[in-house]
Amino acid sequence: MAAALAFGWAEVGFAAPNGSVALTLYRVRAFPDEFVGRIFGVFKLITHGGTASGALVAGMAVSNDKLT
């Protein structure tokens, strides 16, 4: 079981940076230079906002008395 989990995390550790580089290159090539900063800002807002809202929802779910 531990080996399977380690293998899974190794795949994530390998795939995430490669996917990030590929998406960044796509954004730089697909959009005009004057919009690249704004596009990156929107993607950061979506990803970081999703992280924060996910933590908020998880905290509310854990603290909910109906779950215990």
C-alpha positions in Angstrom: 0.0 0.0 0.0 2.8 2.4 0.9 4.6 1.7 -2.3 1.5 2.4 -4.3 1.0 5.8 -2.5 4.6 6.7 -3.0 4.4 5.8 -6.7 1.2 7.9 -7.0 2.9 10.9 -5.4 5.9 10.5 -7.6 3.6 10.6 -10.7 2.0 13.8 -9.4 5.4 15.3 -8.6 6.5 14.6 -12.2 3.3 15.5 -14.1 2.4 18.8 -12.3 5.5 20.8 -13.2 5.5 19.5 -16.8 1.8 20.4 -17.2 2.4 23.8 -15.7 5.2 24.5 -18.1 3.1 23.3 -21.0 0.2 25.5 -20.0 2.4 28.5 -19.5 4.0 28.2 -22.9 0.5 27.8 -24.5 -0.7 31.0 -22.8 2.3 32.9 -23.9 2.0 31.8 -27.5 -1.8 31.9 -27.7 -2.4 35.5 -26.5 -1.0 38.8 -27.6 2.0 40.2 -25.6 -0.1 43.1 -24.2 -2.6 40.6 -22.6 -0.2 38.0 -21.2 0.0 39.7 -17.8 -3.7 40.0 -17.5 -4.2 36.4 -18.5 -1.7 35.2 -15.9 -3.5 37.3 -13.3 -6.8 35.7 -14.1 -5.4 32.2 -13.9 -3.7 33.0 -10.6 -7.0 34.4 -9.3 -8.9 31.3 -10.3 -6.3 28.8 -8.9 -5.5 30.6 -5.7 -9.1 31.5 -5.1 -10.0 27.9 -5.5 -7.5 26.9 -3.0 -8.7 29.3 -0.4 -12.4 28.6 -1.0 -11.7 24.8 -0.8 -10.0 25.2 2.5 -12.9 27.3 3.8 -15.5 24.7 2.7 -13.4 21.9 4.2 -13.2 23.7 7.5 -16.9 24.3 7.5 -17.6 20.7 6.7 -15.3 19.5 9.5 -16.7 21.8 12.1 -20.3 20.9 11.1 -22.0 19.1 14.0 -24.0 16.9 11.6 -20.9 15.1 10.4 -19.8 13.9 13.8 
